Amino acid sequence: MTSSGRNLGALAFGFLMLQALWAIAILPLGFLNAASLTLLVSLILEDFFIEHWSGAMNRKIILRNITLFLVLGLVILGASRWSP
C-alpha cells in the first residue's frame, strides 16, 4: 500500500473514532464504561481496516466482528449504571 493510501486510511480511522467518541460521550455512562465502549469500537474498527487492506475480508469476519461488538457492547451497557 502506498503512503497516500495509508494516510487516507489513518484519516478515515481517526474520523470514525472521533465520531464514535462524540456519540459515546452523549450516553449517560460512567467514564470507565465509556472508555470500555470506546476501546471496543476502536478494536473492531481496527480489525475491519486490517482485514480490508489485507484483502481477507469475507462474510465470516464481518459476522464475527458484528457479533463480538453486539455481545460485548450489551455486556458493557448492561453492567453500567445509567447516571443522569
N, C-alpha and C positions, 0 to 999 in steps of 0.2 A: 504494500500500500504506500502511496506517495505521502509526502509530508503534508500536502494540502488536504488530502483525504483524512489524515489523522487529525489535523487541526479542525476540520469541519465536524468530524465525529466527536471531538472533545467539546466543541462549541454546542453541538446538539445535546450531548450528555449533560453539560453544565446547565443549559437552558431547561431541560426536563427536570433536573434536580431542583432548580430554583422554583419551578412551578409546583413541584411536589412539596417542597418546604413551605411555600406560601399556603397551599391547601391544608397541610397538616397543622400549621400554626393557627388556623381558624378553628380547628376542632378543640373542644374543651377537655383536653388531655393534660395529664401531668407531664413534666419535662422528660422524665425517664421513658414513659410510654411514647411520647412524641419522638424522642431520639431513636427508640427501637423501631418505630414505624418508618422513620426516615432511613435508617440503616437497611431495613428490609427492602424498601423501594430502590435504594442505591444498588444493592447487591443483585436484585432481579434485573434492573436495567443494565447493569454491567454484564451480566450473563447474556442478555439478549444481544447487546452490542458485540460481544466477543464471538458468539455463535454466528451472528450475521456476517461479520468480517472474515471469519474463517471459512465461510461457505457451508457450514454444517447445520444450518437452521432447517429444522423439519417439524412436522406436527407433534412428534413426541416431546421435543424440547419445549415447544410453546405450551403444550398442555401441562408439562411438568412445572414450568415456571408459574403458570397461572394458578395451578393447584397449590403450589407451595405458598404463593402470595396470599391466596384466599384463606388457607388454613392458618398460617402464622399471623396474618392480619386480623383474623377473627379472634385468635388467642390473645393478641396484644390488646385489641379493642375490648374484648370481654373481661380481661384482667384489670382494666383501668377503672379508676374511679372518675366518673364524669363530673368534673368540677365546673361550677358556673363561672 
